[in-house]
Structure formats: structure tokens, C-alpha cells
């Protein structure tokens, strides 16, 4: 399995005024939806843990397409027009220092 770091940066100035709880709620909703998606498609990709605004996964070679869907799920977790959120995918098989963008 290759370790993958999927970043979920909350890139919006207004986010600070909403407080930390909103960010936690958004991340929780995204994780629940991503987990359900992986179960529904019977993927071998696994959600391992979160670190602040990052979701860390493991996936076997050939399941990279599931990472794209997880990123899309995370981006759509909060749909407020004035607070657009973005998500990126960084991959590393060694360490976080060696991660590369997908």
C-alpha cells in the first residue's frame, strides 16, 4: 500500500471568523461521506487518520481514481457560496517531506 496525504486546506479569509468548530464539522462531514463512498464501491483504499485539515489514506496501486473522488467529496462538504473550499492531493510512499502533488 502507498501512503497518501490528501490535503483539505480551508482557503478563505472568512473561515477565521466562523471559528474552529465549523472547520471540524466540515472535516467530519467530508470524512463520513468519503468513508461511505469507499464502502459503497468496495475499494481497498483506507482512511487512516486526520491531522488538522489533512486526511491521510492508504491505497493500493490502481485505485488512484478513488482519491480524485475523495477530493471532490471534501471540496463539496461545505457549499456556502461566499466560502469556497479547495482540496488537493499529495502522495508520498516514504514520508510527508517527500510528498508530491497528484
Backbone as CSV, one residue per row, in Angstrom:
resi,resn,N_x,N_y,N_z,CA_x,CA_y,CA_z,C_x,C_y,C_z
1,UNK,0.838,-1.176,0.000,0.000,0.000,0.000,0.890,1.249,0.000
2,UNK,0.452,2.245,-0.720,1.141,3.520,-0.767,0.429,4.471,0.180
3,UNK,1.186,5.191,0.984,0.557,6.173,1.862,0.286,7.444,1.085
4,UNK,-0.882,7.982,1.289,-1.299,9.177,0.561,-1.748,10.230,1.553
5,UNK,-1.369,11.437,1.281,-1.815,12.559,2.096,-2.756,13.383,1.238
6,UNK,-3.999,13.478,1.617,-4.939,14.331,0.899,-5.169,15.584,1.724
7,UNK,-4.699,16.683,1.227,-4.836,17.949,1.941,-6.224,18.523,1.726
8,UNK,-6.748,19.107,2.767,-8.052,19.754,2.714,-7.895,21.158,3.279
9,UNK,-7.174,22.025,2.554,-6.948,23.367,3.094,-8.218,24.208,3.025
10,UNK,-8.524,24.839,4.117,-9.680,25.742,4.147,-9.162,27.124,3.762
11,UNK,-9.197,27.411,2.471,-8.611,28.635,1.955,-9.677,29.715,1.806
12,UNK,-9.936,30.413,2.876,-10.875,31.527,2.822,-10.651,32.402,4.041
13,UNK,-10.611,33.705,3.834,-10.422,34.620,4.959,-11.584,34.558,5.927
14,UNK,-12.790,34.394,5.398,-13.970,34.395,6.254,-13.985,33.215,7.207
15,UNK,-13.263,32.162,6.882,-13.269,30.971,7.731,-12.852,31.297,9.155
16,UNK,-11.878,32.179,9.299,-11.397,32.529,10.652,-12.518,33.123,11.508
17,UNK,-13.394,33.876,10.878,-14.473,34.488,11.647,-15.551,33.472,12.027
18,UNK,-15.659,32.364,11.315,-16.642,31.340,11.641,-16.197,30.474,12.810
19,UNK,-14.920,30.434,13.065,-14.420,29.678,14.204,-13.988,28.270,13.845
20,UNK,-13.316,27.651,14.811,-12.741,26.324,14.599,-13.803,25.230,14.498
21,UNK,-14.909,25.379,15.188,-15.947,24.352,15.182,-16.474,24.105,13.772
22,UNK,-16.654,25.149,13.000,-17.144,24.989,11.637,-16.172,24.131,10.832
23,UNK,-14.885,24.384,10.951,-13.889,23.585,10.242,-13.944,22.126,10.642
24,UNK,-14.103,21.866,11.926,-14.209,20.490,12.403,-15.457,19.811,11.860
25,UNK,-16.565,20.549,11.820,-17.818,19.992,11.292,-17.688,19.668,9.807
26,UNK,-17.040,20.545,9.065,-16.853,20.315,7.634,-15.986,19.082,7.424
27,UNK,-14.902,18.977,8.161,-13.993,17.839,8.021,-14.708,16.540,8.396
28,UNK,-15.491,16.577,9.480,-16.226,15.382,9.915,-17.213,14.936,8.841
29,UNK,-17.944,15.875,8.275,-18.910,15.537,7.228,-18.202,14.944,6.013
30,UNK,-17.085,15.530,5.625,-16.326,15.025,4.477,-15.803,13.616,4.743
31,UNK,-15.329,13.359,5.948,-14.813,12.031,6.291,-15.916,10.981,6.260
32,UNK,-17.076,11.306,6.778,-18.196,10.363,6.785,-18.609,10.033,5.353
33,UNK,-18.709,11.056,4.510,-19.103,10.834,3.114,-18.033,10.054,2.354
34,UNK,-16.764,10.363,2.591,-15.673,9.642,1.915,-15.658,8.183,2.349
35,UNK,-15.859,7.936,3.624,-15.879,6.566,4.138,-17.036,5.783,3.516
36,UNK,-18.192,6.404,3.466,-19.359,5.743,2.858,-19.103,5.443,1.384
37,UNK,-18.496,6.378,0.676,-18.174,6.162,-0.736,-17.251,4.952,-0.901
38,UNK,-16.199,4.873,-0.094,-15.247,3.762,-0.204,-15.903,2.420,0.106
39,UNK,-16.819,2.411,1.056,-17.543,1.175,1.378,-18.471,0.798,0.225
40,UNK,-19.177,1.789,-0.318,-20.131,1.529,-1.400,-19.466,0.948,-2.647
41,UNK,-18.256,1.424,-2.961,-17.573,0.938,-4.169,-16.628,-0.226,-3.863
42,UNK,-16.622,-0.647,-2.603,-15.777,-1.761,-2.161,-14.307,-1.570,-2.498
43,UNK,-13.829,-0.353,-2.238,-12.430,-0.020,-2.510,-11.533,-0.577,-1.410
44,UNK,-10.292,-0.801,-1.757,-9.296,-1.214,-0.770,-8.607,-0.001,-0.153
45,UNK,-8.869,1.169,-0.697,-8.353,2.414,-0.137,-8.929,2.583,1.264
46,UNK,-8.055,2.988,2.211,-8.495,3.140,3.609,-8.206,4.544,4.121
47,UNK,-9.150,5.081,4.881,-8.925,6.330,5.597,-8.219,5.967,6.893
48,UNK,-7.069,6.575,7.152,-6.310,6.227,8.353,-6.531,7.196,9.502
49,UNK,-6.334,8.481,9.263,-6.465,9.470,10.331,-6.510,10.862,9.747
50,UNK,-6.806,11.816,10.604,-6.753,13.220,10.200,-5.716,13.930,11.047
51,UNK,-5.081,14.908,10.438,-4.149,15.793,11.136,-4.543,17.203,10.725
52,UNK,-5.132,17.940,11.656,-5.643,19.286,11.403,-6.596,19.266,10.211
53,UNK,-6.153,19.785,9.050,-7.030,19.838,7.876,-6.599,18.839,6.807
54,UNK,-5.928,17.775,7.192,-5.482,16.756,6.247,-6.105,15.408,6.576
55,UNK,-6.468,14.695,5.552,-6.998,13.348,5.681,-5.947,12.407,5.116
56,UNK,-5.496,11.472,5.900,-4.429,10.570,5.487,-5.022,9.208,5.154
57,UNK,-4.670,8.704,3.965,-5.224,7.458,3.443,-4.100,6.526,3.011
58,UNK,-4.460,5.273,2.839,-3.613,4.292,2.172,-4.398,3.749,1.003
59,UNK,-3.708,3.530,-0.113,-4.400,2.972,-1.267,-3.463,2.043,-2.032
60,UNK,-4.012,1.006,-2.638,-3.196,0.131,-3.483,-3.037,0.744,-4.872
61,UNK,-1.991,0.372,-5.557,-1.777,0.836,-6.924,-2.992,0.439,-7.760
62,UNK,-3.479,1.365,-8.551,-4.646,1.114,-9.389,-5.919,1.744,-8.849
63,UNK,-5.878,2.259,-7.616,-7.079,2.888,-7.050,-6.923,4.402,-6.920
64,UNK,-6.079,4.984,-7.751,-5.868,6.428,-7.702,-7.146,7.198,-8.009
65,UNK,-8.029,6.614,-8.817,-9.279,7.298,-9.178,-10.165,7.540,-7.959
66,UNK,-10.037,6.714,-6.941,-10.818,6.937,-5.723,-10.328,8.189,-4.990
67,UNK,-9.060,8.498,-5.100,-8.527,9.700,-4.458,-9.138,10.959,-5.058
68,UNK,-9.351,10.935,-6.370,-9.986,12.075,-7.030,-11.399,12.266,-6.493
69,UNK,-12.125,11.181,-6.325,-13.489,11.272,-5.798,-13.485,11.740,-4.346
70,UNK,-12.536,11.270,-3.544,-12.432,11.737,-2.156,-12.170,13.235,-2.137
71,UNK,-11.273,13.708,-3.010,-11.006,15.151,-3.092,-12.286,15.900,-3.448
72,UNK,-13.055,15.378,-4.413,-14.307,16.034,-4.793,-15.308,16.049,-3.639
73,UNK,-15.390,14.967,-2.909,-16.276,14.902,-1.736,-15.867,15.954,-0.716
74,UNK,-14.577,16.073,-0.476,-14.089,17.045,0.503,-14.358,18.469,0.047
75,UNK,-14.202,18.735,-1.242,-14.456,20.075,-1.771,-15.933,20.442,-1.653
76,UNK,-16.813,19.453,-1.834,-18.256,19.715,-1.770,-18.821,19.625,-0.360
77,UNK,-18.015,19.400,0.640,-18.522,19.218,2.004,-19.188,20.473,2.552
78,UNK,-18.789,21.624,2.076,-19.391,22.880,2.522,-19.698,23.696,1.280
79,UNK,-20.937,24.005,1.067,-21.347,24.611,-0.198,-21.720,26.081,-0.091
80,UNK,-21.302,26.750,0.947,-21.618,28.162,1.098,-20.896,28.953,0.011
81,UNK,-21.649,29.749,-0.726,-21.106,30.469,-1.892,-19.975,31.430,-1.529
82,UNK,-20.063,32.080,-0.370,-19.049,33.078,-0.029,-17.806,32.454,0.612
83,UNK,-17.814,31.144,0.781,-16.675,30.478,1.404,-16.261,29.264,0.573
84,UNK,-15.652,29.505,-0.583,-15.248,28.356,-1.398,-14.083,27.619,-0.757
85,UNK,-14.165,26.311,-0.744,-13.103,25.481,-0.190,-12.440,24.701,-1.305
86,UNK,-11.160,24.459,-1.145,-10.438,23.659,-2.134,-9.759,22.505,-1.422
87,UNK,-9.485,21.458,-2.168,-8.767,20.302,-1.627,-7.740,19.862,-2.656
88,UNK,-6.614,19.400,-2.189,-5.575,18.903,-3.075,-5.163,17.512,-2.635
89,UNK,-4.393,16.851,-3.466,-3.914,15.510,-3.141,-2.401,15.496,-3.268
90,UNK,-1.744,15.107,-2.217,-0.301,14.921,-2.218,-0.023,13.466,-1.906
91,UNK,0.929,12.882,-2.618,1.235,11.460,-2.463,2.668,11.282,-1.989
92,UNK,2.844,10.352,-1.065,4.184,10.006,-0.605,4.220,8.541,-0.219
93,UNK,5.249,7.861,-0.664,5.424,6.471,-0.244,6.501,6.368,0.822
94,UNK,7.147,7.504,1.151,8.230,7.498,2.144,7.871,8.319,3.378
95,UNK,7.735,9.616,3.182,7.447,10.500,4.311,6.711,11.738,3.808
96,UNK,6.174,12.522,4.728,5.466,13.734,4.342,6.408,14.716,3.671
97,UNK,7.678,14.686,4.027,8.658,15.583,3.449,8.810,15.327,1.947
98,UNK,8.630,14.093,1.518,8.823,13.695,0.127,7.530,13.706,-0.692
99,UNK,6.470,14.302,-0.191,5.187,14.215,-0.885,5.201,15.010,-2.197
100,UNK,4.401,14.501,-3.141,4.268,15.113,-4.464,2.784,15.309,-4.750
101,UNK,2.485,16.343,-5.558,1.088,16.591,-5.921,0.605,15.605,-6.962
102,UNK,-0.644,15.193,-6.837,-1.256,14.308,-7.825,-1.935,15.140,-8.885
